[in-house]
Protein backbone atom coordinates (compact mmCIF):
# COMPACT_ATOMS: atom_id res chain seq x y z
CA UNK A 1 0.00 0.00 0.00
CA UNK A 2 1.29 3.45 -0.93
CA UNK A 3 0.01 6.51 0.84
CA UNK A 4 0.37 10.12 -0.16
CA UNK A 5 0.50 13.37 1.75
CA UNK A 6 -3.22 13.11 2.51
CA UNK A 7 -2.45 10.74 5.38
CA UNK A 8 -0.16 13.29 7.03
CA UNK A 9 -2.75 16.03 6.53
CA UNK A 10 -5.41 13.83 8.13
CA UNK A 11 -3.10 13.03 11.05
CA UNK A 12 -2.42 16.74 11.55
CA UNK A 13 -6.16 17.44 11.55
CA UNK A 14 -6.72 14.73 14.17
CA UNK A 15 -3.78 15.81 16.31
CA UNK A 16 -4.49 19.55 16.24
CA UNK A 17 -8.28 19.63 16.19
CA UNK A 18 -9.32 16.43 17.96
CA UNK A 19 -6.39 15.91 20.32
CA UNK A 20 -5.62 19.61 20.92
CA UNK A 21 -1.92 18.80 20.54
CA UNK A 22 0.35 21.83 20.79
CA UNK A 23 4.05 22.39 20.14
CA UNK A 24 4.83 22.52 23.87
CA UNK A 25 3.14 19.15 24.57
CA UNK A 26 4.85 15.83 25.13
CA UNK A 27 2.92 12.89 23.73
CA UNK A 28 3.27 9.13 24.00
CA UNK A 29 1.24 6.22 22.72
CA UNK A 30 1.76 2.64 23.82
CA UNK A 31 2.48 1.33 20.36
CA UNK A 32 4.98 -0.43 18.14
CA UNK A 33 6.00 0.25 14.53
CA UNK A 34 3.65 -2.51 13.38
CA UNK A 35 0.51 -0.73 14.66
CA UNK A 36 -1.04 2.16 12.74
CA UNK A 37 -0.97 4.35 15.84
CA UNK A 38 2.84 4.44 15.47
CA UNK A 39 2.45 6.52 12.30
CA UNK A 40 -0.05 8.78 14.06
CA UNK A 41 2.44 9.28 16.90
CA UNK A 42 5.27 10.06 14.48
CA UNK A 43 3.04 12.67 12.82
CA UNK A 44 3.06 14.51 16.16
CA UNK A 45 6.52 15.74 15.23
CA UNK A 46 4.96 17.79 12.42
CA UNK A 47 2.99 19.71 15.06
CA UNK A 48 6.29 20.48 16.79
CA UNK A 49 5.51 18.50 19.92
CA UNK A 50 7.91 16.15 21.68
CA UNK A 51 7.31 12.42 21.51
CA UNK A 52 8.35 10.09 24.31
CA UNK A 53 8.89 6.46 23.37
CA UNK A 54 8.80 3.57 25.83
CA UNK A 55 10.51 0.34 24.78
CA UNK A 56 9.30 -2.70 26.66
CA UNK A 57 6.33 -4.22 28.40
CA UNK A 58 4.16 -1.38 29.76
CA UNK A 59 3.12 -3.61 32.69
CA UNK A 60 6.57 -4.76 33.80
CA UNK A 61 7.39 -4.96 36.62
CA UNK A 62 3.89 -3.73 37.58
CA UNK A 63 0.91 -1.76 36.26
CA UNK A 64 2.40 1.53 37.51
CA UNK A 65 5.30 1.47 35.07
CA UNK A 66 3.67 3.59 32.37
CA UNK A 67 2.27 6.05 34.90
CA UNK A 68 5.73 6.62 36.39
CA UNK A 69 6.90 7.19 32.80
CA UNK A 70 4.09 9.72 32.27
CA UNK A 71 5.13 11.48 35.48
CA UNK A 72 8.88 11.43 34.85
CA UNK A 73 8.66 12.57 31.21
CA UNK A 74 5.93 15.13 31.98
CA UNK A 75 3.65 13.70 29.31
CA UNK A 76 0.57 15.78 28.58
CA UNK A 77 -1.11 13.48 26.00
CA UNK A 78 -1.19 9.71 26.67
CA UNK A 79 -2.45 7.11 24.22
CA UNK A 80 -3.08 3.41 24.73
CA UNK A 81 -5.35 0.57 23.68
CA UNK A 82 -8.76 -0.11 25.16
CA UNK A 83 -7.43 -3.50 26.29
CA UNK A 84 -4.74 -1.71 28.34
CA UNK A 85 -7.42 0.33 30.11
CA UNK A 86 -9.43 -2.83 30.68
CA UNK A 87 -6.34 -4.47 32.21
CA UNK A 88 -5.94 -1.51 34.59
CA UNK A 89 -9.59 -1.80 35.55
CA UNK A 90 -9.12 -5.48 36.35
CA UNK A 91 -6.12 -4.63 38.53
CA UNK A 92 -8.17 -1.92 40.26
CA UNK A 93 -5.32 0.43 39.38
CA UNK A 94 -5.46 4.03 40.54
CA UNK A 95 -2.68 5.79 38.57
CA UNK A 96 -3.35 9.18 40.14
CA UNK A 97 -2.67 7.70 43.59
CA UNK A 98 0.85 6.48 42.69
CA UNK A 99 2.04 9.16 40.23
CA UNK A 100 1.83 12.91 39.81
CA UNK A 101 -0.34 13.28 36.69
CA UNK A 102 -0.89 17.03 36.99
CA UNK A 103 0.65 17.70 33.54
CA UNK A 104 -1.52 15.07 31.82
CA UNK A 105 -4.27 16.77 29.76
CA UNK A 106 -5.72 13.86 27.85
CA UNK A 107 -5.92 10.09 27.58
CA UNK A 108 -6.78 8.62 24.20
CA UNK A 109 -7.63 5.01 23.38
CA UNK A 110 -9.20 3.43 20.29
CA UNK A 111 -12.15 5.76 20.03
CA UNK A 112 -12.30 6.46 23.76
CA UNK A 113 -11.28 9.97 24.78
CA UNK A 114 -10.92 11.51 28.22
CA UNK A 115 -9.75 15.11 28.35
CA UNK A 116 -9.37 16.92 31.63
N, C-alpha and C positions, 0 to 999 in steps of 0.2 A: 504494500500500500504506500502510495506517495501522497504527501500532504503539502499544500501550499501555505502561503502566508495567512490564509483565512483562519487556520487553526490558532496561530499566535494572536491574531486580532480577537478571536472569540475568547481565548484565555485571558487576554487583557481586559475585555469587557467583564468577564466573570470576576476577575481579581479586583478590579477597581470599583465596579458598580455593586456587585453582589457580596463581595468579601470585605469591601471598604479597606483594601490594602493600600498602605501609603509607603512612601520611600523610607520613612524612619521606623517602619515595622520590621520585626524579625519573625519569620514564618517557618514552620516545619510541618511535615506531613509524614506519618508513619507509612512509608512506601518503599518500593524497590524499583530499579530501572525497568522491570518487566510489567509494572502496573501503570495504567494510563495516568494516574495521579502524579507520577514522577514528572511527566512532561508539563503538567499543570504547575507543579512546584517550581520547575526550572524556569517557567515563564514569569515567575515572580521577580526574577532578576531584571526583566524588562521594565518593571514598575520602579526599580531602583531599591527595592527592599533587600534585606539580608536574609539568606536562607541558612538554616541550621540543619545539618544532616546527622542522623543517629545511625550508626552501623552496629547491628546486633539485635538480639531478641528484646523487644520493648518490655517484656515481663521478667527479665532476668536481672538480678536475683529475686526480685519481687515486683508486685504491681506498681510500686511507687517510683520505679526507675525513670519512666518517661516524665513524671511530674517533677522529679528533681532536675531533670534535664530542662524542662520548661522554666523552672525557677532559675537555675544557674545561667542559662543562656538568655534570660529575659525575653522569652518568646511571647509575642502578642497575638499571633494567629496560630492555632494548633489544629491539625487535621489528622483524622484517623478513620478506621473502618467502623461500621456499625457493630461488627462482631467484637471489636476491641472494647467498645462501650458496654456491650452485653457481658463480656468477661468481667469488666470492672464491677458491674452491677451484681454479678454472681459472687464476687469476692467481698461485696459490701464495702467497696473502696470509697474513701472520702478524701480525694486528692487535696482539697483545700485545707484539710486538717494536718497534713504532713508537709506541705510545701507552700511557699509564699507565691500565690498566683495573682498578685495585684496588678501585674503588667498585662496579663492575659485578657484580650478583648473579645476573642471569639473562638469557638470550637466548631469545627466543620466535619461532618461525616456522611458520606454517601446519601445526600439528600436531606440529612438532618442538620439543622443549623441552630446554634445557641450563641447569641451575641449579648454580651453584658453592656 
